[in-house]
Amino acid sequence: MSVIAAIDVGTNSFHLVVASVDPDGRFEVLTREREPVRLGSGGEDMKRLTSDAMDRGIAALDRMRRIADHTGAASVTAVATSAVREADNRGEFVARAVAEAGVDIEVVSGVEEARLIHLGVLGAIPLLDKRHLVIDIGGGSTEFILGDGAEPLLLRSLKLGSIRLTDRFFPEGRTRKRTVRECRGYIDSFLGHLPAEIARLGYETAVGSSGTITALARICAIRRGDRDSRTGRLSFTAKELKALTADLVAASTPDRRMDIEGLEERRADIIVGGALLLSETFELLGIERMEVSDFALREGILFEQIRRAATPELDPFHRLEDLRRSSVMYVANSYHEDLRHAEHITDLALELFDGLGPRHGLGPEDRELFEAASLLHNVGIFISHSAHHRHSYYIIRNSEHLTGFTEREIEIIAQVARYHRKSAPKSKHADFASLSSADKNKVRWMAAMLRVAIGLDRSNRQVVTRVRVASNPGLSGGQLNGELRLVARVAPDVDTSVELFTAGARSELLEAVAGRSVVIDVEVAESGRATHPTNGATGTADTMIRL
């Protein structure tokens, strides 16, 4: 048995769940903790986290980390959502979380948040045999997931939430007929084409998750006479929600709303925004009834940690596809004119990654990020060949289709693509400077290896079929007399001078990160003998050629 913990760093509240995991990949919740932090605020973009909000957040993280430690958690995974990902000063908060609370926060995109929520809901409600719609209303964003069994067909995250709507239309929680009308119109316009998109795909059942929907469901349950609403699975109808929303709106202040049985004081000011959002969604999507999931993002984080550690047969959702790779391939197919070229470069790059492992010290998860960056490095050509490395960074960084990756991981992928040509990473580059020291090292190593791999297929003929790092007894990482020795296997009777010259010319960054000069040997695939690419002289495969 192992013990793991997950923290949902939300806009309104922070949630902790600690669970024990058995060898079969099943988990049992040991303890839960919730703290109403109100980290984010703002009626539009949540541009900054205030000092007070950050102080509250760090204090909450410290307490939750102590609870996790006391419960025996071997790891704590914290995921931050809209309030942190939108804040210009999020780096300060993330740095403080590590320094003051000992918690390393992963900031996730809205699409990744939706995917993790879907994982959590699948663990609470049997949905694998039906097409389903999941809606999660948070303080800063609302996620919509349409799934068919375990596969998400649609993942959307919109900047609509109970706090965001309250700040924009209902300051201090006060409602007026005009602002209620404006709020409904704003929600309808913001949902845009989403209702039509969901209607086209269709679904059998609707499920809601997280605090706002759970709070509304409990009040509906009490109103129908089910006072034991904290046990069993909650559900409510469109008719019940409409009546409750009308009463919440009519009670024009938070104090007056406290007369509504079942409403918690901490939600009295923001509940109207959430109720209007859900009510409009019900109407536009034609939802008649909604079940409520006890699990949401935090449990999804647990499932994701279990999935990453499990063998395929113990994966709790073994029917799920590898969403990370499939999402990368979706983006690659969307922008690449020649995916065969990118895939060959990726094969060569991964051979370098594996062969140089003793030198760079990067792990399996880094290899996956490197594979993604290699496949996507050229997508910027879709915009323009000029400065396409920078366009690649922009496309990758802003893609809504890279599911399964955190914001930090997407940033690393984007920066490796950014530095596959032209300037090497420099501290004066703001995006690179914002990375941690460890991530800067990863980007430099990955970009260095990718540059050489690209050079080895410069003419897009795939004539360099493989590349390996030569090994010598007693010498690690292909080091030979202070040199880093690579061996490129080439097709017979083919001029590879362009590839080998370009690979050598692009090895400068690799020499810098490895601290060794790079030497490239050539071996012909058919004969096993080396051929100098420029003058045709032959020798044994041990002959070294400096490029």
Secondary structure, DSSP 4 states (H G I P E B T S, - for coil): -EEEEEEEE-SSEEEEEEEEE-TTS-EEEEEEEEEE------SS------HHHHHHHHHHHHHHHHHHHHHT-SEEEEEE-HHHHH-TTHHHHHHHHHHHH---EEEB-HHHHHHHHHHHHHTTS--TTSEEEEEEE-SS-EEEEEEETTEEEEEEEES--HHHHHHHH-GGG---HHHHHHHHHHHHHHHTTHHHHHHHH--SEEEEESHHHHHHHHHHHHHTT---TTSS--EEEHHHHHHHHHHHHHS-SHHHHTTSTT--GGGTTTHHHHHHHHHHHHHHHT--EEEE-S--HHHHHHHHHHHHHS-GGG-TTTTS--HHHHHHHHHHHHH-S-HHHHHHHHHHHHHHHHHTHHHH---HHHHHHHHHHHHHTTGGGGT-STTHHHHHHHHHHH-S--TT-BHHHHHHHHHHHHTSSSSPP-TTSHHHHTS-HHHHHHHHHHHHHHHHHHHTTTTSS--EEEEEE--BTTBSTTEETTEEEEEEEE-TT---HHHHHHHHHT-HHHHHHHTSEEEEEEEETTT--EE-TTT--EE-TT--B--
